[in-house]
Amino acid sequence: MKYMLLMQFSAQDLDIPKVEEWPIEDVRIHVRYMRDLNAELHATGELVDAQGLAMPQTARLVRAGGDGAPVVTDGPFPETKEWVAGWWIVDCDAESRAVEIAARVSAAPGPGGGPLGMPVEVRRIMSEPPVEV
């Protein structure tokens, strides 16, 4: 079963300095942790994809207009309290394994080496519509 792990960031996490403000050695440790985790998941065959996302200020919200043409709105949006900072798609035998991986993602070291404790949402990917019984 495939699961998407969504690393969340929220306004309440703003007391964590922006990564650009971390001491360079803390950035190296964080990046090494994430690379090592991804390499381990790749070696076990569980990693399908992993990506980080740019800050929400770069986001664009797109809707189809009445004539089908795109209507684009710039971000950030004042009402946005949480946003996705990155994701992993993993292929696991059980949800419990996806939860275990999500906990390891959340434990990535931040400034000073302590775990960031970022929330990671775990959602099963639906490969087809549910079958009616």
Phi and psi restraints in degrees (value plus and minus 20) as a CYANA .aco file:
   2 LYS   PHI    -118.4   -78.4
   2 LYS   PSI     122.7   162.7
   3 TYR   PHI    -151.1  -111.1
   3 TYR   PSI     125.5   165.5
   4 MET   PHI    -124.3   -84.3
   4 MET   PSI     107.9   147.9
   5 LEU   PHI    -125.9   -85.9
   5 LEU   PSI      95.7   135.7
   6 LEU   PHI    -126.0   -86.0
   6 LEU   PSI      93.4   133.4
   7 MET   PHI     -99.6   -59.6
   7 MET   PSI      97.5   137.5
   8 GLN   PHI    -115.0   -75.0
   8 GLN   PSI     130.7   170.7
   9 PHE   PHI    -152.7  -112.7
   9 PHE   PSI     120.9   160.9
  10 SER   PHI    -156.5  -116.5
  10 SER   PSI     146.5   186.5
  11 ALA   PHI     -78.0   -38.0
  11 ALA   PSI     -51.4   -11.4
  12 GLN   PHI     -90.5   -50.5
  12 GLN   PSI     -34.5     5.5
  13 ASP   PHI    -110.1   -70.1
  13 ASP   PSI     -16.0    24.0
  14 LEU   PHI     -87.1   -47.1
  14 LEU   PSI     -31.0     9.0
  15 ASP   PHI     -94.1   -54.1
  15 ASP   PSI     -29.7    10.3
  16 ILE   PHI    -102.0   -62.0
  16 ILE   PSI     104.8   144.8
  17 PRO   PHI     -81.0   -41.0
  17 PRO   PSI     130.3   170.3
  18 LYS   PHI     -78.0   -38.0
  18 LYS   PSI     125.9   165.9
  19 VAL   PHI     -76.2   -36.2
  19 VAL   PSI     -50.9   -10.9
  20 GLU   PHI     -84.2   -44.2
  20 GLU   PSI     -38.8     1.2
  21 GLU   PHI    -117.4   -77.4
  21 GLU   PSI     -24.3    15.7
  22 TRP   PHI     -91.1   -51.1
  22 TRP   PSI     130.0   170.0
  23 PRO   PHI     -77.8   -37.8
  23 PRO   PSI     121.9   161.9
  24 ILE   PHI     -75.7   -35.7
  24 ILE   PSI     -56.0   -16.0
  25 GLU   PHI     -87.2   -47.2
  25 GLU   PSI     -55.6   -15.6
  26 ASP   PHI     -85.5   -45.5
  26 ASP   PSI     -58.3   -18.3
  27 VAL   PHI     -83.2   -43.2
  27 VAL   PSI     -65.4   -25.4
  28 ARG   PHI     -79.8   -39.8
  28 ARG   PSI     -63.0   -23.0
  29 ILE   PHI     -84.4   -44.4
  29 ILE   PSI     -63.2   -23.2
  30 HIS   PHI     -82.1   -42.1
  30 HIS   PSI     -69.0   -29.0
  31 VAL   PHI     -83.9   -43.9
  31 VAL   PSI     -62.0   -22.0
  32 ARG   PHI     -81.3   -41.3
  32 ARG   PSI     -62.5   -22.5
  33 TYR   PHI     -78.8   -38.8
  33 TYR   PSI     -69.2   -29.2
  34 MET   PHI     -84.7   -44.7
  34 MET   PSI     -62.4   -22.4
  35 ARG   PHI     -83.8   -43.8
  35 ARG   PSI     -62.6   -22.6
  36 ASP   PHI     -84.0   -44.0
  36 ASP   PSI     -62.8   -22.8
  37 LEU   PHI     -82.6   -42.6
  37 LEU   PSI     -66.0   -26.0
  38 ASN   PHI     -82.4   -42.4
  38 ASN   PSI     -59.8   -19.8
  39 ALA   PHI     -84.6   -44.6
  39 ALA   PSI     -60.7   -20.7
  40 GLU   PHI     -83.3   -43.3
  40 GLU   PSI     -64.9   -24.9
  41 LEU   PHI     -86.3   -46.3
  41 LEU   PSI     -54.7   -14.7
  42 HIS   PHI     -85.8   -45.8
  42 HIS   PSI     -62.6   -22.6
  43 ALA   PHI     -84.7   -44.7
  43 ALA   PSI     -52.4   -12.4
  44 THR   PHI    -104.4   -64.4
  44 THR   PSI     -26.1    13.9
  45 GLY   PHI      61.9   101.9
  45 GLY   PSI     -10.5    29.5
  46 GLU   PHI    -109.3   -69.3
  46 GLU   PSI     -44.0    -4.0
  47 LEU   PHI    -101.6   -61.6
  47 LEU   PSI     102.3   142.3
  48 VAL   PHI    -118.1   -78.1
  48 VAL   PSI     -65.8   -25.8
  49 ASP   PHI    -183.3  -143.3
  49 ASP   PSI     133.8   173.8
  50 ALA   PHI    -171.4  -131.4
  50 ALA   PSI     113.3   153.3
  51 GLN   PHI    -166.6  -126.6
  51 GLN   PSI     126.8   166.8
  52 GLY   PHI    -119.2   -79.2
  52 GLY   PSI     134.8   174.8
  53 LEU   PHI    -135.4   -95.4
  53 LEU   PSI     130.4   170.4
  54 ALA   PHI     -88.2   -48.2
  54 ALA   PSI     144.9   184.9
  55 MET   PHI     -82.3   -42.3
  55 MET   PSI     134.7   174.7
  56 PRO   PHI     -81.7   -41.7
  56 PRO   PSI     -39.2     0.8
  57 GLN   PHI     -79.8   -39.8
  57 GLN   PSI     -42.4    -2.4
  58 THR   PHI    -111.9   -71.9
  58 THR   PSI     -23.5    16.5
  59 ALA   PHI     -92.7   -52.7
  59 ALA   PSI     131.7   171.7
  60 ARG   PHI    -149.4  -109.4
  60 ARG   PSI     111.0   151.0
  61 LEU   PHI    -117.9   -77.9
  61 LEU   PSI     103.8   143.8
  62 VAL   PHI    -137.9   -97.9
  62 VAL   PSI     111.5   151.5
  63 ARG   PHI    -151.1  -111.1
  63 ARG   PSI     132.6   172.6
  64 ALA   PHI     -99.5   -59.5
  64 ALA   PSI     110.0   150.0
  65 GLY   PHI     -96.9   -56.9
  65 GLY   PSI     158.1   198.1
  66 GLY   PHI     -77.1   -37.1
  66 GLY   PSI     -50.9   -10.9
  67 ASP   PHI    -114.6   -74.6
  67 ASP   PSI     -12.8    27.2
  68 GLY   PHI      67.8   107.8
  68 GLY   PSI     -29.9    10.1
  69 ALA   PHI     -92.4   -52.4
  69 ALA   PSI     126.6   166.6
  70 PRO   PHI     -88.4   -48.4
  70 PRO   PSI     118.2   158.2
  71 VAL   PHI    -132.6   -92.6
  71 VAL   PSI      97.3   137.3
  72 VAL   PHI    -130.6   -90.6
  72 VAL   PSI     111.1   151.1
  73 THR   PHI    -138.1   -98.1
  73 THR   PSI     113.5   153.5
  74 ASP   PHI     -97.0   -57.0
  74 ASP   PSI     135.6   175.6
  75 GLY   PHI    -124.5   -84.5
  75 GLY   PSI    -198.5  -158.5
  76 PRO   PHI     -97.7   -57.7
  76 PRO   PSI     147.4   187.4
  77 PHE   PHI    -129.6   -89.6
  77 PHE   PSI     106.9   146.9
  78 PRO   PHI     -75.4   -35.4
  78 PRO   PSI     -51.9   -11.9
  79 GLU   PHI     -98.0   -58.0
  79 GLU   PSI     -29.3    10.7
  80 THR   PHI     -91.7   -51.7
  80 THR   PSI      99.6   139.6
  81 LYS   PHI    -126.8   -86.8
  81 LYS   PSI     -43.2    -3.2
  82 GLU   PHI    -156.6  -116.6
  82 GLU   PSI     132.2   172.2
  83 TRP   PHI    -169.7  -129.7
  83 TRP   PSI     139.8   179.8
  84 VAL   PHI    -102.8   -62.8
  84 VAL   PSI     105.9   145.9
  85 ALA   PHI    -114.7   -74.7
  85 ALA   PSI     -40.8    -0.8
  86 GLY   PHI     157.5   197.5
  86 GLY   PSI     153.0   193.0
  87 TRP   PHI    -168.4  -128.4
  87 TRP   PSI     140.0   180.0
  88 TRP   PHI    -148.6  -108.6
  88 TRP   PSI     121.2   161.2
  89 ILE   PHI    -134.0   -94.0
  89 ILE   PSI     102.9   142.9
  90 VAL   PHI    -142.8  -102.8
  90 VAL   PSI     130.4   170.4
  91 ASP   PHI    -135.3   -95.3
  91 ASP   PSI      86.5   126.5
  92 CYS   PHI    -143.9  -103.9
  92 CYS   PSI     139.1   179.1
  93 ASP   PHI     -94.0   -54.0
  93 ASP   PSI     -45.1    -5.1
  94 ALA   PHI    -170.6  -130.6
  94 ALA   PSI     134.3   174.3
  95 GLU   PHI     -79.9   -39.9
  95 GLU   PSI     -53.8   -13.8
  96 SER   PHI     -79.7   -39.7
  96 SER   PSI     -54.7   -14.7
  97 ARG   PHI     -89.9   -49.9
  97 ARG   PSI     -60.4   -20.4
  98 ALA   PHI     -81.7   -41.7
  98 ALA   PSI     -58.9   -18.9
  99 VAL   PHI     -85.6   -45.6
  99 VAL   PSI     -60.5   -20.5
 100 GLU   PHI     -80.9   -40.9
 100 GLU   PSI     -64.0   -24.0
 101 ILE   PHI     -84.9   -44.9
 101 ILE   PSI     -63.0   -23.0
 102 ALA   PHI     -78.8   -38.8
 102 ALA   PSI     -59.4   -19.4
 103 ALA   PHI     -84.3   -44.3
 103 ALA   PSI     -57.2   -17.2
 104 ARG   PHI     -88.4   -48.4
 104 ARG   PSI     -58.2   -18.2
 105 VAL   PHI     -81.6   -41.6
 105 VAL   PSI     -66.4   -26.4
 106 SER   PHI     -81.1   -41.1
 106 SER   PSI     -48.9    -8.9
 107 ALA   PHI    -102.9   -62.9
 107 ALA   PSI     -14.8    25.2
 108 ALA   PHI     -74.0   -34.0
 108 ALA   PSI     117.1   157.1
 109 PRO   PHI     -89.6   -49.6
 109 PRO   PSI     122.1   162.1
 110 GLY   PHI    -133.4   -93.4
 110 GLY   PSI    -176.5  -136.5
 111 PRO   PHI     -77.1   -37.1
 111 PRO   PSI     111.8   151.8
 112 GLY   PHI      61.7   101.7
 112 GLY   PSI     -20.8    19.2
 113 GLY   PHI      71.3   111.3
 113 GLY   PSI     -31.3     8.7
 114 GLY   PHI     -93.5   -53.5
 114 GLY   PSI     136.1   176.1
 115 PRO   PHI     -85.5   -45.5
 115 PRO   PSI     119.2   159.2
 116 LEU   PHI     -87.0   -47.0
 116 LEU   PSI     -57.3   -17.3
 117 GLY   PHI      48.3    88.3
 117 GLY   PSI       7.3    47.3
 118 MET   PHI     -85.9   -45.9
 118 MET   PSI     119.6   159.6
 119 PRO   PHI     -87.2   -47.2
 119 PRO   PSI     119.4   159.4
 120 VAL   PHI    -147.9  -107.9
 120 VAL   PSI      96.2   136.2
 121 GLU   PHI    -102.2   -62.2
 121 GLU   PSI     115.1   155.1
 122 VAL   PHI    -131.8   -91.8
 122 VAL   PSI     101.4   141.4
 123 ARG   PHI    -155.3  -115.3
 123 ARG   PSI     111.4   151.4
 124 ARG   PHI     -90.2   -50.2
 124 ARG   PSI     118.5   158.5
 125 ILE   PHI    -106.5   -66.5
 125 ILE   PSI     106.4   146.4
 126 MET   PHI    -108.5   -68.5
 126 MET   PSI      91.7   131.7
 127 SER   PHI    -102.0   -62.0
 127 SER   PSI     -37.4     2.6
 128 GLU   PHI    -177.1  -137.1
 128 GLU   PSI     140.8   180.8
 129 PRO   PHI     -81.5   -41.5
 129 PRO   PSI     131.2   171.2
 130 PRO   PHI     -80.3   -40.3
 130 PRO   PSI     124.5   164.5
 131 VAL   PHI    -104.4   -64.4
 131 VAL   PSI     109.5   149.5
 132 GLU   PHI     -93.1   -53.1
 132 GLU   PSI     118.5   158.5
